Amino acid sequence: MDAVFSNLMLGLNVALTPVNIMWVFIGGLLGTVIGMLPGLGPATGVAVLIPVTYGMNPTTALITMCAVYYGAMFGGSRASIMINTPGDASAIVSCFDGYPMAKKGKAGEALAISAWASFVGGMAGMVFLVFLTEPVAAMALKFGPAEKFSLMLFALTATITLSEGSVLKGFIAMGLGLMMATIGLDGQSGASRFVIVEDLQDGIDFLVIMIGFYAVTEVFKNFSDIDHQYNVDAKSIGTVSMSKEAWTRSFMPWLRGSPLGFLIGVLPGAGGTIATFLSYAVEKSASKKPEEFGHGAVEGLAGPESANNACSCGALVPLLTLGIPGSGTAAVMLGALMMLGVRPGPVLFEQHPEVAWGVIASMLLGNIILLAINLPLAIPLVQLLKIPQRIMLPLVLGMGFMGTYFLNYSSFDFVLVSVSALAGYMLGKLSIPIPPLVLALILGGMTEQSYRNALQISNGSINIFYEKPISLAFLIMAVISLVYALKRQTTIVKV
């Protein structure tokens, strides 16, 4: 307990510097705006803003990206409540009861419930993060090449099996990502692999690919609605506050949703969508009036919203302690940090404790700032939904291409980002998920090197992977997740 307290004090000393406070505010505000605009979302926001973090020290860069991440979790429900259109996938559940509340003239109360639920979930997730990261990081220091390979294999498998859609299509996405990861010079032999043009000699910059897949692809997807403009009646919102009844009905959903969301977030690939749907199911089953759900039940909004923000904290556990992103947004953050020369993982807490604990402590400050933004500024923020797509989409496209050039100052990156954006659009049409591809692209090189190093240690024997207990445990978890996904998919097909 003393060690945790001293680490938290170290983190607060880092987080409470003027420059970091400023970037927590800026990142949180931008995240809130990005999260509430339909068609964008936290991954897109972080990808577009990556060039902004260049020139920052790694601690400030990660604090900023985290603020954008959980800021988007705060803002995602705004569009769900006001126009029945979720800002991102994790805000879909907020439409179920948030929009009916708005139609009944309780939009202000719904916005307040969402803000307070996000605050409670974020603070609870931060507390869990404080007590879990150090033990997990200490355990991860014992990992050798075999354990690292099995861990990454489990992360890739879990990302496929826990995400929505066909398992086969998930494996196709992972295969594409692993193929792209092999392009360039081999890290061990120095051999040139799949280098069609000289610009690919150093491999594919995954940050360029992520900007293409997340930012530019979203512009293509929304182009058909470029003339669309949402009608938002700000006068109908009323006072953004919670009644006594709403406080009473929200308390237990917050207590149930926060730990549930955090645990789901720790699982690689699970994400906020699963957390919110599961929380909604829990609240409906626990309610004495389940017939109210879908018609403006307070519990149907409070529980999922707290789970959503706690989930974003949970996704940071594998990112910070193992170097494995727990969500698509965390994958973008991992790529950005690697470009800044910081490799998240167990050694981060030993070599750069100010980075790890500075980020964790900044979440305390960030959630307070976001509550202050989302309550008094709720009505002005909702007005942003009136911005027409024909203005918003070109801005996102311009920022995406400008950010791409500033990464490496290479005109060839324009080709990569354009090709990846078109590929992302086509994959979306085929319902092939993007997160497994992105995760495989990021982890592909490390997975290959860990596998080859393990075989060198064992003189070519694969027994090393199941003779080591931790490695065997991850392999069993990978098999279980795959069997679960296949069984779930078979059940869905039968239904």
PyMOL commands that set and color helices and strands:
alter all, ss='L'
color gray80, all
select helices_A, chain A and resi 2-15+18-36+42-53+58-83+89-91+93-103+107-140+145-162+167-181+198-200+206-225+234-236+244-266+271-286+290-292+298-314+316-322+328-339+348-351+353-374+378-386+389-408+412-429+435-457+464-467+469-494
alter helices_A, ss='H'
color red, helices_A
select strands_A, chain A and resi 184-185+192-193
alter strands_A, ss='S'
color yellow, strands_A
deselect
rebuild
show_as cartoon
